[in-house]
Amino acid sequence: MQNGDEKWRYFNILVELGYKEIEVSFPSASQTDFDFTRRIVETPGIVPDLWLQAILHIYLATNESFRRIVFGFSEVESIQRAVACAKYARSITKVDPEQAGTEWASEFSPVAFSDTSPEFAVRICEAVKAAWEPTKENPIIFNLPATAEIVEGCLFGNGERTGNVYLVTFALNLYPQGIHPNIDFSDLDCVIDTVEICNKIPVDPRAPYGGSLVVCAISGSHQDAIKKGFKVREEQSKAYEDEWEIPYLPLDPQDIGRTYEAVIRVNSQSGKGGAAWTILRKLELDHPRGLQIAFSKAVQKKADEFGRELLTAEISDLFEKTYFLRGNPRFTIVDYKEHAIGGRRELKAATYIESTAAGTSQVWDVGIHEDVVQSSPMALLGAASNLRRPTVANGSVTSHAGPSNQGQKLEEKVNGV
């Protein structure tokens, strides 16, 4: 972060998320850090339920390569230097009469601790502790990150400061297990925007939870599994508060501010599930498997033509055009009538449809079936068959007690057989 305003914005997003222990700055590093620290100290009521603490921090690299190459110190000389610094810090703070009434906190960091001899690390920490003379009420802090007592982290971990815990992943790994981390990531996109603007470091698209593609499925089998998972959830009438169980989605995308539309990404390699999911969400059409297979071929062809993924609007538009949901310029129903025929025991339904198509005369067709629901499509398919014949007499009438061969072919085509 290059300026105090960016630091201020970042600090506030951490407070809003619910973090209670925030290391805000290293004031002696620069004037910007110093001014930012003073702004926090002097702004009244900035965080009502938090308190401010200044820690006198001494650090020294203790691993062998740093001692030998950077400082030219032996182990004894390193201990002497650390002790001298601790004693000087004590002399100008906790034992200085002018500082009476102030409770001073001290911290010592053996930098590169993980690459330091454990025996030497213990000796230098004990020596610094003796020089500072802590009390039981005000103990010294030994900064050994990732111990059982303290874990240091950054929102998106590596990149902000290498070696720190990835706090977003840490918190949201607990969430699907039924453990609330007491951190609010319900608007994760806002957090990402703040981090990217302030740190000038983009969040990787595949970063856990935070990446733009993390809840997206491109594989056909993944898309199909997700679609089936949502279908089962809807069939069981599960509410938002109910247990979440969807394949490939460890948590509800809505819990982190994402939409279901972002879950499925459809390209030329996607199967039927992705397009079917999109049509179900966009048009509320749960079309049969045969039609899913037939339409997926049209989707793959269009994706190859564009050379990219298809947007939700493009998929729904393609479906409506392919199956004439916005009107059928090639086939128009002019008139429709129906009535019952036969006695009570052998009652049937008769449906009459008059239709026309561009460049043809009007034709009639009749469908007859025990079920009125079946007689209508029989008449419709028969009319379509008549319109496809090379010559159809004006006002011709055909009758079908069942679907014609031509109508059967049309029906099979619709079902993707």
ZIWO-V394700 format. One record per backbone hydrogen bond with DSSP energy under -1.0 kcal/mol. NH is the residue of the N-H (numbers start at 1). CO is the residue of the C=O. If there is no record, write none. Layout:
# ZIWO-V394700
NH,CO  NH,CO
This chain:
# ZIWO-V394700
7,3  8,4  9,5  10,6  11,7  12,8  13,9  14,10  15,11  16,12  17,13  19,14  29,26  34,30  35,31  36,32  37,33  38,34  39,35  40,36  41,37  42,38  43,39  46,43  50,47  56,105  58,107  60,109  62,111  67,63  68,64  69,65  70,66  71,66  72,67  73,67  78,74  79,75  80,76  81,77  82,78  83,79  84,80  85,81  86,82  87,83  88,84  89,85  90,86  91,87  92,88  95,90  99,96  100,97  102,99  107,56  108,141  109,58  111,60  111,109  115,112  116,113  121,117  122,118  123,119  124,120  125,121  126,122  127,123  128,124  129,125  130,126  131,127  132,128  133,129  135,138  141,106  143,108  144,142  147,150  154,165  157,154  160,157  161,157  164,161  165,152  167,154  167,165  168,155  170,166  171,167  172,168  173,169  175,171  176,172  177,174  178,175  179,174  184,17  191,187  192,188  193,189  194,190  195,191  196,192  197,193  198,194  199,195  200,196  207,204  210,208  211,207  213,205  214,211  216,213  217,263  223,219  224,220  225,221  226,222  227,223  228,224  229,225  230,226  231,227  232,228  233,229  234,230  235,231  236,232  237,234  238,233  242,239  249,246  255,252  256,253  257,254  258,253  263,260  265,217  270,267  276,272  277,273  278,274  279,275  280,276  281,277  282,278  283,279  285,279  287,285  292,288  293,289  294,290  295,291  296,292  297,293  299,295  300,296  301,297  302,298  303,299  304,300  305,301  306,302  307,303  308,303  310,266  315,311  316,312  317,313  318,314  319,315  320,316  321,317  322,318  323,319  325,320  327,324  332,356  334,354  335,354  337,352  339,350  341,348  348,341  349,369  350,339  351,367  352,337  353,365  354,335  355,363  356,332  360,357  363,355  364,396  365,353  366,398  367,351  368,400  369,349  375,371  376,372  378,374  379,375  380,376  381,377  382,378  383,379  384,380  385,381  386,382  387,383  388,384  395,362  396,393  400,366  408,404  409,405  410,406  411,407  412,408  413,409  414,410  415,411  416,413  417,412
